[in-house]
Amino acid sequence: MREVTVAATQMACSWDREANLAGAEALVREAAGQGAQVVLIQELFETPYFCQDQKREYFALAQPVAGNPLLARMSALAAELDVVLPVSFFERANSAHYNSLAMIDADGKMLGVYRKSHIPDGPGYQEKFYFNPGDTGFRVWKTRYGTLGSGICWDQWFPECARAMALMGAEILFYPTAIGSEPQDATLNSREHWQRTMQGHAAANMVPLVASNRIGREEGEHASLTFYGSSFIAGPTGAKVAEANRTDRAVITASFDLDAVAEQRASWGLFRDRRPDLYGPLLTADGGRPGQ
């Protein structure tokens, strides 16, 4: 039996970066106090979600991995509390910029970096202005508490991302997120769609899944976004086992026996009965067969 307790968290962010970091640290400490061994903080929590606007001065927010003060602080926190922390951050690598995640193990060691693969571009979510497409490929890491995989926000809409991580051995999937209202259509509410998409990833791959979103209203120059929170944890059949509300700072937890989940997953034959020889159309933009 390998029981692991995971936590999803959510909070509001401001331009007081130190307050954001202190808030994130407080969430991690609270989650650890509730027994969590892996704690997920939302996407780009060091600042407000700056991608509402295209402003060149925001490129100055990016930091390289080496000497990154955010990662150093989170590494020290992970080691102190014996928790694993998937940490979202704005990365600068020479002339490139990435929406990245560092996987920090429970001894404080950084196991590696994943760079967001799918970069959105739409009203209020203008990420293509800031981020290069990720070049790491999907990644999983063997941590103290299991083999973990993580996408970042828009990645969560693509079943290929979740399936790839599951095939690589991920026992739990994590998705830090920043999503809320749509500036172009006040009547559009994607909350349930957002949750159901990831619940489907959990069910199709029979792995638990953790999603952390932000809360609060953030004002840009040309739009504003109200983030709808609703961070949640799904079990291996896709059912939600814990969920935060839309508006409040929160820490939620759930525990899973990874050995029992692995046995359940094997018994369903989902990976035994795959037919990768038939999946060629997935490698094309239009669904045609490669080379035809």
C-alpha positions in Angstrom: 0.0 0.0 0.0 1.4 3.4 -1.1 -1.1 6.0 0.2 -0.3 9.5 -1.0 -2.2 12.6 0.1 -2.3 15.5 -2.4 -3.6 19.0 -2.1 -5.0 21.6 -4.5 -4.9 25.2 -3.4 -6.3 28.6 -4.7 -5.8 32.2 -3.8 -6.0 35.7 -5.3 -2.9 37.5 -6.5 -1.9 41.2 -6.6 1.1 43.2 -7.8 2.6 42.8 -4.3 4.9 40.0 -5.3 6.1 39.3 -1.8 2.6 39.1 -0.5 1.8 36.5 -3.3 4.8 34.4 -2.3 3.9 34.6 1.4 0.4 33.6 0.5 1.6 30.7 -1.5 3.9 29.6 1.3 1.0 29.8 3.8 -1.1 27.6 1.5 1.7 25.0 1.4 2.2 25.1 5.1 -1.6 24.7 5.7 -1.8 21.8 3.3 1.2 20.1 4.9 -0.4 20.5 8.2 -3.4 18.6 6.9 -1.1 15.7 5.8 -0.6 16.6 2.2 2.6 15.3 0.7 2.3 16.9 -2.8 0.9 20.4 -2.9 -0.1 22.2 -6.1 -0.1 26.0 -6.4 -1.9 27.8 -9.3 -0.3 28.9 -12.5 2.1 32.0 -12.4 1.2 32.8 -8.8 4.1 35.2 -8.3 2.1 38.0 -10.0 -1.4 38.8 -11.4 -2.1 37.0 -14.7 -0.3 39.6 -16.8 -1.2 37.9 -20.2 -4.5 39.9 -20.4 -2.5 42.6 -22.2 0.5 42.8 -24.6 3.0 44.9 -22.7 6.7 44.5 -23.4 7.7 45.6 -19.9 6.2 42.4 -18.5 9.1 40.4 -20.1 11.1 41.7 -17.2 9.1 39.5 -14.9 10.9 36.4 -16.3 13.8 34.8 -14.5 16.2 32.1 -15.5 16.2 28.7 -13.6 19.7 29.2 -12.2 19.6 31.6 -9.3 15.8 32.0 -9.4 14.7 33.3 -6.0 11.2 31.9 -6.3 12.5 28.4 -6.9 15.1 28.7 -4.2 12.4 29.7 -1.7 10.1 26.9 -2.8 12.9 24.4 -2.6 13.7 25.4 1.0 10.0 25.1 1.9 9.7 21.7 0.3 12.8 20.4 2.2 11.5 21.9 5.5 8.0 20.3 5.2 9.0 17.1 3.3 6.5 17.9 0.5 6.8 17.7 -3.2 6.0 21.1 -5.0 5.2 21.5 -8.7 6.0 25.2 -9.1 4.8 27.3 -12.0 7.0 30.2 -13.0 7.8 32.6 -15.9 11.2 31.4 -17.3 13.8 33.3 -19.3 16.3 31.2 -21.2 18.7 33.4 -23.1 16.4 35.1 -25.7 13.5 32.7 -25.2 10.6 33.0 -22.6 8.6 30.1 -21.4 5.6 29.4 -19.1 7.3 26.7 -17.1 7.0 24.4 -14.1 9.8 23.1 -11.9 9.2 19.8 -10.1 10.7 20.1 -6.6 11.1 16.9 -4.6 10.5 16.5 -0.9 14.2 17.0 -0.1 14.2 20.4 -1.9 16.0 19.1 -5.0 14.7 20.3 -8.3 14.1 17.3 -10.5 13.6 19.2 -13.8 11.6 21.7 -15.7 8.6 21.3 -18.0 7.8 24.1 -20.5 4.1 24.6 -21.4 3.4 22.9 -24.8 0.1 24.4 -25.8 0.1 28.3 -25.8 -3.3 29.9 -26.0 -4.2 33.2 -27.8 -7.5 34.9 -27.3 -9.2 37.8 -25.6 -7.8 38.2 -22.1 -5.5 35.2 -22.6 -2.8 36.5 -24.9 0.0 34.1 -24.0 1.5 33.8 -27.5 2.9 37.3 -27.1 5.0 36.2 -24.1 5.8 32.5 -24.3 7.7 30.4 -26.8 6.1 27.0 -27.3 7.6 24.5 -24.9 10.4 22.4 -26.2 10.8 19.9 -23.3 8.1 17.5 -24.5 5.8 16.0 -21.8 7.6 15.0 -18.7 7.1 12.8 -15.6 9.3 12.6 -12.5 10.0 9.9 -9.9 9.5 11.8 -6.6 9.5 10.6 -3.0 5.7 10.1 -3.2 5.3 8.6 -6.6 5.8 9.2 -10.3 4.1 12.6 -11.1 3.3 14.3 -14.3 2.2 17.9 -14.9 0.8 20.0 -17.7 0.1 23.7 -17.4 -3.3 25.3 -17.9 -4.1 25.2 -21.6 -2.4 21.8 -21.7 -5.3 20.5 -19.7 -7.7 20.7 -22.7 -5.6 18.2 -24.8 -6.1 14.5 -24.1 -2.8 13.7 -25.8 -0.9 15.5 -23.0 -2.5 13.4 -20.3 -2.2 10.2 -22.2 1.4 10.8 -23.0 2.2 11.3 -19.3 0.2 8.3 -18.3 2.1 6.2 -20.8 5.3 7.5 -19.4 4.3 6.2 -16.0 2.6 9.1 -14.3 0.6 7.9 -11.3 -1.0 11.3 -10.6 -1.5 14.3 -12.9 -1.2 17.9 -11.9 -2.5 21.1 -13.7 -1.8 24.6 -12.3 -4.3 26.9 -14.0 -5.4 30.5 -14.5 -8.9 30.5 -16.1 -12.1 32.5 -15.5 -14.4 34.8 -17.4 -14.2 35.5 -21.1 -14.0 39.2 -21.9 -15.6 38.9 -25.3 -18.7 37.1 -23.9 -19.9 37.8 -20.4 -22.5 34.9 -20.7 -19.8 32.3 -21.3 -19.0 30.2 -18.3 -16.5 27.4 -18.9 -16.2 26.2 -15.4 -18.1 22.9 -15.8 -16.5 22.3 -19.2 -13.1 22.9 -17.7 -13.7 20.4 -14.9 -15.3 17.7 -17.1 -12.4 17.8 -19.6 -9.9 16.9 -16.9 -12.2 14.5 -15.2 -12.2 12.7 -18.6 -8.4 12.6 -18.5 -8.5 11.0 -15.1 -11.1 8.5 -16.2 -9.6 7.6 -19.5 -6.1 7.0 -18.0 -7.4 5.8 -14.6 -5.1 8.2 -12.7 -6.0 10.7 -10.0 -5.8 14.3 -11.1 -5.2 17.6 -9.3 -6.2 21.1 -10.7 -5.4 24.4 -8.9 -7.0 27.6 -10.3 -6.8 31.2 -9.1 -9.6 33.4 -7.7 -10.5 37.1 -7.7 -11.0 39.8 -10.3 -7.9 41.2 -12.1 -8.0 44.3 -14.1 -6.0 44.7 -17.3 -5.7 47.8 -19.5 -8.1 46.5 -22.1 -10.1 43.8 -20.3 -10.7 42.3 -16.9 -10.9 38.7 -15.8 -12.8 37.1 -12.9 -11.1 33.8 -12.1 -13.6 31.1 -11.0 -11.5 29.1 -8.6 -13.3 25.7 -8.3 -9.9 23.9 -7.9 -10.6 20.2 -7.5 -9.2 16.7 -7.2 -10.5 13.8 -9.2 -10.1 10.1 -8.5 -9.0 7.5 -11.0 -12.6 7.0 -12.4 -12.9 10.8 -13.0 -15.3 11.5 -10.0 -14.5 14.7 -8.1 -13.5 13.7 -4.6 -12.7 17.3 -3.3 -13.6 20.7 -4.7 -13.1 24.3 -3.6 -15.7 27.0 -4.3 -15.5 29.8 -6.9 -14.5 32.7 -4.7 -12.6 31.8 -1.5 -8.9 31.0 -0.7 -8.8 27.3 -0.1 -6.8 24.2 0.6 -8.4 20.8 -0.3 -6.9 17.3 0.1 -7.5 13.7 -0.9 -5.6 10.5 -0.4 -5.0 7.7 -2.9 -3.5 4.2 -2.6 -1.3 4.2 -5.7 -0.8 0.5 -5.6 -4.5 -0.1 -5.5 -5.0 2.4 -8.4 -2.3 0.7 -10.4 -4.0 -2.7 -10.0 -7.4 -1.2 -10.9 -5.8 0.4 -14.0 -4.2 -2.8 -15.2 -7.4 -4.8 -14.7 -9.4 -2.5 -17.1 -7.0 -3.1 -19.9 -6.9 0.5 -21.1 -3.3 0.3 -22.0 -3.2 -3.3 -23.0 -5.8 -2.7 -25.7 -4.4 0.5 -27.2 -3.7 0.4 -30.9 -0.9 2.9 -31.6 -0.5 1.5 -35.1 -3.9 3.1 -35.9 -3.2 6.5 -34.4 -1.3 8.0 -37.3 -3.9 10.7 -37.9 -3.1 12.1 -34.4 0.4 13.1 -35.8 -1.2 15.4 -38.4 -3.0 18.8 -38.2 -5.9 17.7 -40.4 -6.4 14.1 -39.3 -5.0 12.7 -42.5 -2.5 9.9 -42.6 1.1 11.0 -42.6 2.7 11.0 -46.0 -0.7 10.7 -47.9 
